[in-house]
Amino acid sequence: MSKIILEGYVLAADCDLADVVRELADHIRLTREEKGCLVFEVTQDNKNKNRFNVYEEFTSQRAFNFHQERIRTSNWGKLSSKLEKHYDLR
């Protein structure tokens, strides 16, 4: 199986920014604990406080799909549904 890489960024509205910052640490921790997660980095941009740069690597499509399913019912999943997403998947 081929490794899956997702790279890009999300944009949070001002009204959601505090919630994103609050939930992000738990989301990162839970994702890094997932079987098949190789790299998971989400960092707030230095120039735009509403932008969060994202880089993810998973061992396989199956591991990536598991990650996507897990977050759908999480606090982060509910919150991130409000975010504007700009991703490249390879």
N, C-alpha and C positions, 0 to 999 in steps of 0.2 A: 504494500500500500504506500501511497505517496503522502508526504508531509503536506499539511494545509497551513498556509500563511495568510493572515488577514492583517492589512495595514491601512491606516487612515486616521480619521479623527471624528469626533462628535462635537456638536455645538449645543450648549445648554442656554436656555433663556435665563435672563436675570432672575426671574421669579423661581426658577428651579435650581439655581447655582448652589445654594447652601445645602439642599437635599442631596445633590450629586456629590459634593465634597464629603458629606457625612456618610453616605452609603458606599462610597468607592473603596475604602480600605477593606471592608468586609467582602465586597465583590471580588477584589483582587485575591484576597486570602483564599476564599472558597474555590476560585478558579484554579489557582496554583496547586491546590490539593487534588484536583481531578486527575484521574488516571488518563494519561495521554497528553497532558499539558506539558509542553516543553518550555515555552516562554510566554509570559503574559505581563505586558507593561501598559499601563494607562497613566499618563502624566499630564498635569495641567500645563498648558502652554505658557511660556514666560512672557509673551507679548500680548496675548489675548486670554484673559481669565475665564472666558466662556468656552474656550476650546480645550479639548482633552485629546491628546495624541495617543493612538492605540497601535500596539504591535502584538500579535498573537502567533504562536506556532503550536500546532497539535500534531501528534504522530500520524494521524489518519483522518479520513473523512468521518469515520465512525466516532472517533474521540471528539472531533469538532461538533458533530451532530448532537452528541451527548451534552456537550457544553451548552449549545443553543437550547436544548430541551430543558436543562436544569434552570437556566435563568428565566425562562418564561413564567415560572410561578414564584420567582424570588422577588424580594423587595426591589432589587436592582432592575429586574426585568420590567416591573411595573413602572418604575421611574424612567428607565431608558426608553420606554415606548414614546416618551415625549421629546426625546432628543433628535436633532437633525443629524443623520449619519452619512458619512462619506467614507466608504470602504473600497479597497481593492482586495479581491480574494484570489489567491493562486495556489 
